[in-house]
């Protein structure tokens, strides 16, 4: 983050997001995404800006909680779809994996 991040103005006045806050957000986001290189980079940048390791740990834990919540939600959905007698249907338009309406692993021509 550069000095410009600390000097930005919003239409309502000074921004609450300065360089150190932006690095804390980036640490949390990198953790949530499971982006190891991002965590390493933003922890180092945060330290350069004078952030305490305790604050960086708090940010990392926020991201970890988000990642865990996302995974738990996905596991819960999969269990519901795969439970005996459950009849899950693919969402309209597929899952976004690029395999068309058939979904992941569908080798049929579309």
N, C-alpha and C positions, 0 to 999 in steps of 0.2 A: 504494500500500500504506500502511496506517496503522500506528500504534504497536501496535495490538492484534496484528498479525501477528507482532511480535517477542516478545510476551508469552504466546503460546498454549502450552498444555501438552498433551502427549499422555498417554495412560493410563500410559505408562512414564516420564514426566518431561518436561523442557523439549523443545520441538520444535527440530529442526535447521534448520527452514525459517523463517528470519527474513525481514524485509522485503527486504533486499538479495538474498538467495538467491532469493526469490520473483520479484523483478524480472528476475534473470538467466534463470530458467526461462521467464518470460513472453516475454523477448526471443527465446529459442531456439524456443519454441512458435510465436510469431508468424512467425518466419522459416520454420519448417517448413511452416506453413499458407499462406505467401505473403501474409500479411495486413499490408500496408504501413502502414496506420494504426496497427496494434498495435505494430509495430516502432518507429515514431516515438514513440508514447506511452510505451512501456516503456523506451526508451533515455532519454527525458527524465526519467522518474520515477527511473530508476537513477542518473542524474547528480545529481538532487536529493538522493538518499540518500548521495551521495559515492562511488559506484562509479567506478572508473577506466575510461577509454575502452578500455584494453587488455582489461579483464575483459568489457566489453560486446561487444567484437569477438570474443572467444573464444566467448561465448554465441551470438552471431549465426552464427558459423561452425559450431557444433554443429547449430543449426537448419538451416543451409544443407545440411550433409552429410545430414541426415535427409530433407530435401526431395529432394535429388538421388538418394538411395538409393530413395526411393519412386517417383520418376519412372522410374529405370532399371528397376525391377521391373515397372512397368506397361508400359513399352516392350518389355521382354523377353517379357512375356505376350502382347502384341499381335502381336509378330513371330512367335511360335509359332503363334498362331491364324490368322495371315494367310499363313503360308508355303505355297508351292505344295503341294497335296495334303493340307494340314491340314484337319481337319474339326472345328472348334470348336463346342461346344454351349453354349447359354445356361444359366446356373445356374438351378436350380429356384427359382421365385418371381421371376425377373427380376433386374435389376441394381439396383433401388432408385430408378430414375429416375421412377417413377410411370406408366410406359406399360404396366404389367401384364406378363404372361408373355412377350409378344412382344419386349420390350426397347425400347431407345431408337429412336424414329422409326417405330415400328410404328403405322400409322394405322388398323388394323382394330379394330372394336368387340369388346370382351371381355365 
